[in-house]
Amino acid sequence: MRPNADLTSLSRREARRIALRAQGLLRARPPRPLMHHLMAMIGRLGLVQIDSVNVLARAHYMPAFSRLGAYDAGLMDLAAWTGRRRLFEYWGHEASLLPVETQPLLRWRMAAAAEGSGTWGNLARFAAERPERVREVLAEINDRGPLAAADLGGARGTGPWWGWSDDKRALEVLFWRGQVGVSTRRGAFERVYDLPERILPAAVLSRPAPPKAEAQRGLVRIAAQALGIATGGDLAAYFRLPVTDARARVAELVEAGELRPVRVEGWPQQAYLAPGADLPRRAAAAALISPFDPLLWERPRTERLFGFRYRLEIYTPAHKREHGYYVLPFLLGDRLVARLDLKADRARSRLMVLGAHAEPGTQPRRIAEALWPELDRLAHWLGLGTILFEGRGDLVPMLAARGVAAGSSVTIPE
């Protein structure tokens, strides 16, 4: 392991290993993941993304599975929406769960939304056109306690915003402004909103809001620690900072000696090394990576690090998809070596393997040997009793054969 003081130029492979170490993907998995393991992982990443797609598992649950193995997903719910709250929802990368301690660093974004900027254009227009409804919804929450949009009784909209009612739009305006937060969720995805003082710890809310530049430097620090090695664009994108602001904050941190400029083989852009970043001598990772994992957020970064072109094809017409609807790369060692198109068929309790392809120039049999235990572990974690191999790809017959040899419940269509 070489300390960061020795690093001034890096090969692509060295950069990959630094990034994987920073992302927690080279750490040994605990035999029994507990809350402190989960919170340490989220603290390392800085945040996890929330998304409504539920083909396999909700986006915010998957990064912990990739890093901790078959953990109790109820720990995430407990940390985010019940009991002694450790996480809160806000706009981080996209909609995200973040440690409550990060909230003061995002108040500049809330203030910008309150001033009429920093939100989606449609919501900003609604706030300008219907300020009285925004005030009324806030008053109702103040008086009545936690409320979802359905509790406000507004008619469902018919236009943009997924058919949102005016009440839902008002709630989202207030959410952007930080005047309400998400208290809990009903079912899988319905937000229930409440006042921040009834959600967040008093010790967090009592902290003074740092000046905008100081807060943004704090967010860049978190991004740098999570990425290990990054370009200025990578650092800006992690928390969706305005590019001009991020450029200034990076320069300030370089001047302060908190970021080290380095060169990476094949990268035309300047790269920056995080304080304390390590270069592991070996990488023994084996993990399925979800499309919404921080490792894959920025597709150009994925290509720079791994030489791996990845696109989410959910919105691509079926006949034009190259690899499948919901494809997870498989990380083996320090390379992304395969792609699996997976789906959880909960009604029939089966994990459907709709495609499994090794990357060109890799060793499919070695990949299948390492991949099968991860696939089996995923099925058990999701509570699915059978793995159905019905897709295409060179890894499909090898994985099915390993499943049969292991005595697992495997279905192979005739």
C-alpha positions as CSV (number, residue, x, y, z in Angstrom):
1,M,0.0,0.0,0.0
2,R,1.5,3.4,-1.0
3,P,0.5,6.4,1.0
4,N,-0.9,9.4,-0.9
5,A,2.3,11.4,-0.3
6,D,4.0,9.2,-2.8
7,L,1.4,9.5,-5.6
8,T,1.9,12.2,-8.3
9,S,1.0,10.1,-11.3
10,L,-1.1,7.0,-11.5
11,S,-1.9,4.2,-14.0
12,R,-5.5,3.6,-14.7
13,R,-5.3,0.4,-12.7
14,E,-3.9,2.2,-9.7
15,A,-6.7,4.8,-10.0
16,R,-9.3,2.0,-10.1
17,R,-8.0,0.5,-6.9
18,I,-7.9,3.8,-5.1
19,A,-11.5,4.4,-6.2
20,L,-12.7,0.9,-5.1
21,R,-11.0,1.3,-1.7
22,A,-12.6,4.6,-1.2
23,Q,-16.0,3.2,-2.1
24,G,-15.7,0.4,0.4
25,L,-15.8,-2.3,-2.2
26,L,-12.5,-3.9,-1.1
27,R,-13.4,-4.3,2.5
28,A,-14.1,-7.7,4.0
29,R,-17.8,-8.2,4.6
30,P,-18.9,-8.6,8.2
31,P,-20.3,-12.0,9.0
32,R,-23.4,-10.4,10.6
33,P,-23.9,-6.8,9.3
34,L,-25.3,-4.6,12.0
35,M,-26.5,-1.0,12.2
36,H,-23.0,0.4,12.8
37,H,-21.7,-1.4,9.7
38,L,-24.5,0.2,7.6
39,M,-23.9,3.7,9.0
40,A,-20.2,3.4,8.5
41,M,-20.8,2.4,4.9
42,I,-23.2,5.4,4.3
43,G,-20.8,7.7,6.1
44,R,-18.0,6.5,3.7
45,L,-20.2,7.1,0.6
46,G,-21.8,10.3,1.9
47,L,-25.2,9.4,0.6
48,V,-27.3,6.7,-1.2
49,Q,-29.6,7.5,-4.1
50,I,-33.4,6.8,-3.9
51,D,-35.2,5.8,-7.1
52,S,-38.7,4.4,-7.8
53,V,-37.5,1.6,-10.0
54,N,-38.2,-1.7,-8.2
55,V,-37.3,-4.3,-10.8
56,L,-34.9,-6.0,-8.4
57,A,-34.7,-4.0,-5.2
58,R,-35.1,-0.3,-4.4
59,A,-32.0,1.7,-5.3
60,H,-31.2,2.8,-1.7
61,Y,-31.0,-0.8,-0.5
62,M,-28.5,-2.2,-3.1
63,P,-25.2,-0.3,-2.3
64,A,-25.2,-1.9,1.2
65,F,-25.8,-5.3,-0.3
66,S,-22.9,-4.9,-2.7
67,R,-20.6,-3.9,0.2
68,L,-22.0,-5.7,3.3
69,G,-23.6,-8.8,1.7
70,A,-27.0,-10.1,2.9
71,Y,-27.8,-7.5,5.5
72,D,-31.2,-6.8,7.1
73,A,-32.7,-4.1,4.8
74,G,-35.0,-3.1,7.7
75,L,-31.9,-1.4,9.2
76,M,-32.1,1.1,6.4
77,D,-35.7,1.8,7.1
78,L,-35.0,2.1,10.8
79,A,-32.2,4.6,10.1
80,A,-34.2,6.7,7.6
81,W,-37.8,6.7,8.6
82,T,-38.4,5.4,12.1
83,G,-37.0,5.4,15.6
84,R,-33.8,7.3,16.3
85,R,-33.3,8.9,12.9
86,R,-29.8,8.7,11.5
87,L,-30.6,9.5,7.9
88,F,-32.8,12.1,6.2
89,E,-34.1,12.6,2.7
90,Y,-33.1,15.5,0.5
91,W,-31.6,16.4,-2.9
92,G,-28.0,15.2,-2.7
93,H,-26.9,13.5,-5.9
94,E,-30.5,13.0,-6.9
95,A,-33.2,12.2,-4.3
96,S,-31.0,10.8,-1.6
97,L,-30.7,9.5,1.9
98,L,-27.9,11.3,3.8
99,P,-26.5,11.3,7.3
100,V,-28.4,13.8,9.4
101,E,-25.1,15.6,10.2
102,T,-24.9,16.7,6.5
103,Q,-28.1,18.7,6.7
104,P,-26.4,22.1,7.6
105,L,-24.2,21.7,4.5
106,L,-27.3,21.7,2.3
107,R,-29.0,24.7,3.7
108,W,-27.6,27.0,1.0
109,R,-29.5,24.8,-1.5
110,M,-32.7,25.1,0.6
111,A,-32.2,28.9,0.7
112,A,-31.7,29.1,-3.0
113,A,-35.0,27.2,-3.5
114,A,-36.8,29.6,-1.2
115,E,-35.4,32.5,-3.3
116,G,-36.9,30.9,-6.4
117,S,-33.9,29.2,-7.9
118,G,-32.4,25.8,-7.5
119,T,-35.6,23.8,-8.0
120,W,-37.1,22.2,-11.1
121,G,-38.4,24.9,-13.4
122,N,-42.0,23.6,-13.2
123,L,-41.9,23.7,-9.4
124,A,-40.4,27.2,-9.4
125,R,-43.2,28.4,-11.6
126,F,-45.8,26.8,-9.4
127,A,-44.3,28.4,-6.3
128,A,-44.3,31.8,-8.1
129,E,-47.9,31.4,-9.3
130,R,-49.4,29.8,-6.2
131,P,-47.6,31.1,-3.2
132,E,-50.8,31.1,-1.1
133,R,-51.3,27.4,-1.6
134,V,-47.7,26.7,-0.5
135,R,-48.3,28.7,2.6
136,E,-51.6,26.9,3.3
137,V,-50.0,23.5,3.0
138,L,-47.2,24.4,5.4
139,A,-49.8,25.7,7.8
140,E,-51.8,22.4,7.6
141,I,-48.7,20.4,8.4
142,N,-47.9,22.7,11.3
143,D,-51.4,22.2,12.7
144,R,-52.2,18.6,11.8
145,G,-48.8,16.9,11.9
146,P,-47.3,14.5,9.3
147,L,-49.3,14.5,6.0
148,A,-49.0,12.9,2.6
149,A,-50.3,14.6,-0.5
150,A,-53.3,12.3,-0.4
151,D,-54.2,13.6,3.1
152,L,-54.6,17.1,1.8
153,G,-57.5,16.1,-0.4
154,G,-56.5,17.8,-3.6
155,A,-57.6,16.4,-6.9
156,R,-54.9,14.6,-8.9
157,G,-53.4,16.6,-11.7
158,T,-53.7,15.8,-15.4
159,G,-50.6,17.7,-16.7
160,P,-46.9,17.2,-16.2
161,W,-45.2,16.2,-13.0
162,W,-46.5,12.6,-13.2
163,G,-50.1,13.8,-12.6
164,W,-49.2,15.6,-9.4
165,S,-51.9,17.5,-7.6
166,D,-51.3,21.1,-6.6
167,D,-51.0,19.9,-3.1
168,K,-48.2,17.5,-4.1
169,R,-46.4,20.4,-5.9
170,A,-46.7,22.6,-2.9
171,L,-45.2,19.8,-0.7
172,E,-42.3,19.4,-3.1
173,V,-41.7,23.1,-3.1
174,L,-41.6,23.1,0.7
175,F,-39.3,20.0,0.6
176,W,-36.8,21.7,-1.7
177,R,-36.8,24.7,0.6
178,G,-36.2,22.6,3.7
179,Q,-39.4,23.8,5.3
180,V,-40.7,20.2,5.5
181,G,-38.9,16.9,5.4
182,V,-39.9,13.3,4.9
183,S,-41.1,11.9,8.2
184,T,-41.8,8.4,6.9
185,R,-43.1,6.5,3.9
186,R,-46.3,4.7,3.3
187,G,-46.1,1.5,1.4
188,A,-43.1,1.4,-0.9
189,F,-42.9,5.0,-2.0
190,E,-45.5,7.5,-0.8
191,R,-43.8,10.4,1.1
192,V,-45.2,11.6,4.4
193,Y,-44.1,15.1,5.2
194,D,-43.6,16.9,8.5
195,L,-41.7,19.9,9.9
196,P,-38.0,19.5,10.2
197,E,-38.1,20.1,14.0
198,R,-40.3,17.0,14.3
199,I,-37.9,14.9,12.2
200,L,-34.3,15.9,12.7
201,P,-32.3,15.9,15.9
202,A,-32.4,19.2,17.8
203,A,-28.6,19.1,17.9
204,V,-28.4,19.2,14.1
205,L,-31.0,21.9,13.7
206,S,-29.4,24.1,16.3
207,R,-26.1,24.2,14.3
208,P,-25.6,27.5,12.5
209,A,-25.8,27.3,8.7
210,P,-22.3,27.6,7.3
211,P,-21.7,30.2,4.5
212,K,-22.4,28.8,1.1
213,A,-18.7,28.5,0.1
214,E,-17.8,26.8,3.3
215,A,-20.8,24.4,3.0
216,Q,-19.8,23.5,-0.6
217,R,-16.2,22.9,0.4
218,G,-17.6,20.4,3.0
219,L,-19.6,18.6,0.3
220,V,-16.6,18.5,-2.0
221,R,-14.6,17.0,0.9
222,I,-17.2,14.3,1.3
223,A,-17.2,13.6,-2.5
224,A,-13.4,13.4,-2.6
225,Q,-13.3,10.9,0.3
226,A,-16.0,8.8,-1.4
227,L,-14.4,8.8,-4.8
228,G,-10.7,8.6,-3.7
229,I,-9.5,9.9,-7.1
230,A,-11.6,12.2,-9.2
231,T,-11.7,15.0,-11.7
232,G,-13.3,18.4,-10.9
233,G,-16.3,17.3,-12.9
234,D,-16.7,14.1,-10.8
235,L,-16.5,16.1,-7.6
236,A,-19.1,18.6,-8.8
237,A,-21.5,15.8,-9.9
238,Y,-21.4,13.9,-6.7
239,F,-23.7,16.4,-5.0
240,R,-24.8,18.1,-8.2
241,L,-22.9,21.3,-7.4
242,P,-23.0,24.1,-9.9
243,V,-19.9,23.7,-12.1
244,T,-18.6,27.2,-11.5
245,D,-19.0,26.9,-7.8
246,A,-17.4,23.5,-7.7
247,R,-14.4,24.7,-9.7
248,A,-13.8,27.5,-7.2
249,R,-14.2,25.1,-4.2
250,V,-11.8,22.6,-5.7
251,A,-9.2,25.3,-6.3
252,E,-9.6,26.5,-2.6
253,L,-9.1,22.9,-1.3
254,V,-6.0,22.5,-3.5
255,E,-4.6,25.7,-2.2
256,A,-5.3,24.6,1.4
257,G,-3.5,21.3,0.7
258,E,-6.6,19.2,1.2
259,L,-6.7,17.9,-2.4
260,R,-3.6,16.8,-4.3
261,P,-3.5,17.3,-8.1
262,V,-2.3,14.1,-9.8
263,R,-2.2,12.8,-13.3
264,V,-3.9,9.6,-14.3
265,E,-3.0,7.6,-17.4
266,G,-5.4,8.2,-20.3
267,W,-7.3,11.0,-18.5
268,P,-7.2,14.3,-20.3
269,Q,-8.6,16.1,-17.3
270,Q,-6.7,17.0,-14.2
271,A,-7.4,14.6,-11.4
272,Y,-7.4,15.1,-7.6
273,L,-6.5,12.7,-4.9
274,A,-8.3,12.7,-1.6
275,P,-6.5,13.1,1.8
276,G,-5.5,9.7,3.1
277,A,-6.3,7.9,-0.1
278,D,-4.7,4.4,-0.2
279,L,-3.5,2.4,-3.1
280,P,-4.1,-1.3,-2.3
281,R,-1.6,-3.8,-3.6
282,R,-4.4,-6.3,-4.4
283,A,-8.2,-6.1,-5.0
284,A,-10.2,-9.1,-4.1
285,A,-13.7,-7.7,-4.7
286,A,-16.6,-9.7,-6.0
287,A,-19.9,-7.8,-6.0
288,L,-23.0,-7.1,-8.2
289,I,-23.3,-3.4,-8.6
290,S,-26.7,-1.8,-9.1
291,P,-27.3,0.9,-11.8
292,F,-27.8,3.5,-9.1
293,D,-24.6,2.7,-7.1
294,P,-22.3,5.7,-6.5
295,L,-19.6,3.7,-8.4
296,L,-21.7,4.1,-11.6
297,W,-23.3,7.5,-11.2
298,E,-21.1,9.2,-13.7
299,R,-20.9,7.1,-16.8
300,P,-17.8,8.9,-18.3
301,R,-16.0,8.3,-15.0
302,T,-16.9,4.6,-15.3
303,E,-15.4,4.5,-18.8
304,R,-12.3,6.3,-17.6
305,L,-11.7,4.0,-14.7
306,F,-12.8,0.7,-16.1
307,G,-12.9,1.0,-19.8
308,F,-16.5,-0.1,-19.4
309,R,-19.3,1.6,-21.3
310,Y,-22.5,1.4,-19.3
311,R,-25.9,2.8,-20.2
312,L,-29.2,2.2,-18.3
313,E,-31.6,0.9,-21.0
314,I,-34.9,1.2,-19.0
315,Y,-36.1,3.9,-21.4
316,T,-34.7,2.2,-24.5
317,P,-37.3,0.3,-26.6
318,A,-37.0,-3.4,-26.0
319,H,-35.9,-4.2,-29.5
320,K,-33.1,-1.7,-29.3
321,R,-31.6,-2.8,-26.0
322,E,-28.1,-4.1,-26.1
323,H,-27.9,-5.8,-22.7
324,G,-31.3,-5.6,-21.1
325,Y,-33.8,-3.7,-19.0
326,Y,-32.1,-3.6,-15.6
327,V,-28.5,-4.6,-15.9
328,L,-26.0,-5.0,-13.1
329,P,-22.3,-5.0,-13.8
330,F,-20.3,-7.6,-11.9
331,L,-17.1,-6.4,-10.2
332,L,-14.4,-9.0,-9.9
333,G,-11.0,-7.9,-8.6
334,D,-10.6,-4.4,-9.9
335,R,-12.5,-4.9,-13.1
336,L,-16.1,-4.8,-14.2
337,V,-16.1,-8.2,-16.0
338,A,-19.8,-9.1,-16.7
339,R,-23.3,-7.7,-17.1
340,L,-26.5,-9.4,-15.7
341,D,-30.0,-8.5,-16.6
342,L,-32.0,-9.4,-13.5
343,K,-35.6,-9.2,-12.3
344,A,-37.3,-10.2,-9.1
345,D,-40.5,-12.1,-9.8
346,R,-41.9,-11.8,-6.3
347,A,-45.3,-13.4,-7.1
348,R,-43.5,-16.6,-8.0
349,S,-40.6,-16.3,-5.6
350,R,-37.9,-16.4,-8.3
351,L,-34.9,-14.4,-9.4
352,M,-35.0,-14.2,-13.1
353,V,-31.7,-14.1,-15.0
354,L,-32.7,-12.6,-18.3
355,G,-29.1,-12.3,-19.6
356,A,-25.6,-12.8,-18.4
357,H,-22.7,-11.8,-20.5
358,A,-18.9,-11.8,-19.9
359,E,-17.0,-8.8,-21.1
360,P,-14.7,-9.2,-24.1
361,G,-11.2,-10.4,-23.1
362,T,-12.3,-11.9,-19.8
363,Q,-12.4,-15.5,-18.6
364,P,-16.0,-16.6,-18.5
365,R,-15.4,-19.8,-16.4
366,R,-13.5,-17.9,-13.7
367,I,-16.2,-15.2,-13.7
368,A,-19.0,-17.8,-13.3
369,E,-17.2,-19.4,-10.4
370,A,-17.0,-16.1,-8.6
371,L,-20.4,-14.9,-9.7
372,W,-22.6,-17.8,-8.7
373,P,-22.2,-17.3,-4.9
374,E,-23.2,-13.6,-5.3
375,L,-26.2,-14.5,-7.4
376,D,-27.3,-17.1,-4.9
377,R,-26.7,-14.7,-2.0
378,L,-28.8,-12.1,-3.8
379,A,-31.7,-14.5,-4.3
380,H,-31.7,-15.4,-0.6
381,W,-31.4,-11.8,0.5
382,L,-34.5,-10.9,-1.6
383,G,-36.4,-13.9,-0.2
384,L,-36.7,-15.6,-3.6
385,G,-36.6,-19.4,-3.5
386,T,-35.6,-20.2,-7.1
387,I,-33.2,-18.8,-9.7
388,L,-34.7,-19.0,-13.2
389,F,-32.2,-19.0,-16.1
390,E,-34.1,-18.1,-19.2
391,G,-32.0,-15.5,-20.8
392,R,-29.1,-15.4,-23.2
393,G,-25.4,-14.9,-22.8
394,D,-22.3,-17.0,-22.5
395,L,-22.5,-17.0,-18.7
396,V,-26.0,-18.4,-18.5
397,P,-25.3,-22.1,-19.0
398,M,-22.2,-21.9,-16.7
399,L,-24.1,-20.3,-13.9
400,A,-27.0,-22.7,-14.2
401,A,-24.6,-25.6,-14.1
402,R,-23.0,-24.3,-10.9
403,G,-26.4,-23.8,-9.3
404,V,-27.4,-27.4,-10.1
405,A,-24.0,-28.7,-8.7
406,A,-24.5,-26.7,-5.6
407,G,-27.9,-28.2,-5.0
408,S,-29.7,-24.9,-5.2
409,S,-33.2,-24.4,-6.5
410,V,-32.5,-23.6,-10.2
411,T,-34.9,-23.7,-13.1
412,I,-33.7,-24.0,-16.7
413,P,-36.5,-23.8,-19.3
414,E,-36.5,-26.5,-21.9
